[in-house]
Amino acid sequence: MNIELSYVLIAIAVGLGATLVMDLWAVFLKRAFNISSPNYCFVGRWLRYMPAGIFRHSSIAAVPQKPAECTVGWIAHYAIGVIFALSLVLLASPRWLQEPTLLPAMILGLATVAIPLFVMQPSFGLGIASSKTPKPTQAMLRSLMNHAVFGLGLYISALAISLVFNA
């Protein structure tokens, strides 16, 4: 296997691992504090309406469901995590996979919060940065926290994989 392909495969594993860390965080929040988890079925619903040319909704929750929207949403959630990890490797360099450091992972993780705040939430009818929700500051901080955990997950996953390959 050539070196470039190995970096891509490792970055894919890092993205999957980081997304899993984020999901485990959501499970912890639900069990410890009864904080609801993100609904990735809405992501799938949003994506499933796109082929019809519908990209924005006044309320994604009020829009009729589409077949397989939950499956599509969960696959998209993990695919996006992989895309973000590949972006990190492109920005930081493939060398980061061999010797991961926390700062680039956290910067990218925090930067990724722009997608839900400024693209997804407005498209779901929630307003920019959840401004149309009952508690916009709380919703925005929760998004920020989740993406910080994703950044930490990038680092933890890359570190674990590098330790396995360097052993």
Residue, then its C-alpha position, 0 to 999 in steps of 0.5 A: m500500500n502506498i503512503e498516501l493511501s495509508y494516510v487516507l485510510i488512517a484519517i478515515a479511521v480517525g474521523l470515525g473514531a472522533t465521531l464515535v467519541m462525540d456520540l459517546w459524549a451525547v450518551f453520557l449527557k443523556r444518561a447523566f443529565n437528561i440532555s437530549s442528543p442531536n437528532y440525526c434523522f433531521v439531517g437525513r430528512w434535510l438531505r432527502y429533500m435536497p434532490a427535490g430542490i428543497f434546501r430550507h425549511s420553516s421547521i424541519a420537525a414539521v416537514p413530512q418524514k422521508p423513507a430511510e431518513c434516519t439511516v441517511g442522517w446517521i451515515a451523513h453524520y459519520a461521513i462528515g466526521v471523516i471529511f473533517a478528519l481528512s481536512l485536518v490531515l490536509l491542513a496540518s499535514p499527514r505527519w500529524l497522524q504520526e505525531p498527533t498534537l491537541l491544538p490542531a485537532m481542537i482548532l478544527g473541531l471548534a471551527t466545524v461548529a460553523i456548519p451547524l450554526f450557520v448552515m444547518q440550523p438556519s436550513f432547519g428553520l432554527g435561525i442562525a446559531s439557533s436564534k429562533t429556539p426557546k434557548p438560543t444561547q444554550a443551544m449554541l453553547r451545546s453545539l460548541m461543546n459537542h464540536a469541542v468534544f469532536g476535536l478532542g476525539l480527533y486527537i484521542s483517535a489519532l493518538a490511539i492509532s499512532l500508538v498502535f502503529n508505532a508499537 
